[in-house]
Amino acid sequence: MGHLYSTSFAAPHLFGDRSDAFEAAVTNAVSPFLDSGVLTKDNALTVLGGH
């Protein structure tokens, strides 16, 4: 939830009094993918630099 709330499209103030419902919906959606209660994100990041 912390990551979602840190984004501009899911900032806490956007949900108002519906934040509990949003958190429940997210929890229900990701539950099948949890490994011992933890959602793991595996991705690669490439940074190209130049001058």
GUMARRO-661056 format. One record per residue (C-alpha): residue in one letter; x, y, z. Coordinates in steps of 0.1 Angstrom, whole numbers, padded with zeros to 4 digits, always signed. Each point is the difference from the previous one (the first is absolute). Layout:
N
fiti:A; X:X; Y:Y; Z:Z
...
***
This chain:
51
fiti:M; X:+0000; Y:+0000; Z:+0000
fiti:G; X:+0029; Y:+0023; Z:+0007
fiti:H; X:+0012; Y:-0001; Z:-0035
fiti:L; X:-0034; Y:+0006; Z:-0015
fiti:Y; X:-0007; Y:+0029; Z:+0024
fiti:S; X:+0033; Y:+0015; Z:-0011
fiti:T; X:-0011; Y:+0003; Z:-0036
fiti:S; X:-0019; Y:+0030; Z:-0015
fiti:F; X:-0029; Y:-0022; Z:-0013
fiti:A; X:-0006; Y:-0017; Z:+0034
fiti:A; X:+0009; Y:+0027; Z:+0025
fiti:P; X:-0020; Y:-0004; Z:+0033
fiti:H; X:-0019; Y:+0033; Z:-0004
fiti:L; X:-0016; Y:-0013; Z:-0032
fiti:F; X:-0020; Y:-0026; Z:+0019
fiti:G; X:-0014; Y:+0021; Z:+0027
fiti:D; X:-0022; Y:-0021; Z:+0023
fiti:R; X:+0003; Y:-0030; Z:-0024
fiti:S; X:+0036; Y:-0008; Z:+0008
fiti:D; X:-0010; Y:-0030; Z:+0021
fiti:A; X:-0020; Y:-0014; Z:-0029
fiti:F; X:+0030; Y:+0006; Z:-0024
fiti:E; X:+0024; Y:-0018; Z:+0023
fiti:A; X:-0024; Y:-0029; Z:+0004
fiti:A; X:-0004; Y:-0002; Z:-0038
fiti:V; X:+0038; Y:+0000; Z:-0006
fiti:T; X:+0006; Y:-0026; Z:+0027
fiti:N; X:-0026; Y:-0023; Z:-0016
fiti:A; X:+0015; Y:+0005; Z:-0034
fiti:V; X:+0035; Y:-0008; Z:+0010
fiti:S; X:-0007; Y:-0028; Z:+0025
fiti:P; X:+0004; Y:-0028; Z:-0026
fiti:F; X:+0035; Y:+0012; Z:-0007
fiti:L; X:+0013; Y:+0003; Z:+0036
fiti:D; X:+0029; Y:-0022; Z:+0011
fiti:S; X:-0003; Y:-0004; Z:+0038
fiti:G; X:-0018; Y:+0033; Z:+0003
fiti:V; X:+0025; Y:+0019; Z:-0022
fiti:L; X:-0005; Y:+0013; Z:-0035
fiti:T; X:+0033; Y:-0001; Z:-0018
fiti:K; X:+0008; Y:+0023; Z:-0029
fiti:D; X:+0026; Y:-0013; Z:-0024
fiti:N; X:+0012; Y:+0024; Z:-0027
fiti:A; X:+0030; Y:+0013; Z:-0017
fiti:L; X:+0010; Y:+0037; Z:-0003
fiti:T; X:+0024; Y:+0012; Z:-0027
fiti:V; X:+0016; Y:+0035; Z:+0002
fiti:L; X:+0018; Y:+0014; Z:-0029
fiti:G; X:+0022; Y:+0030; Z:+0005
fiti:G; X:+0019; Y:+0022; Z:-0024
fiti:H; X:+0017; Y:+0033; Z:-0002
***
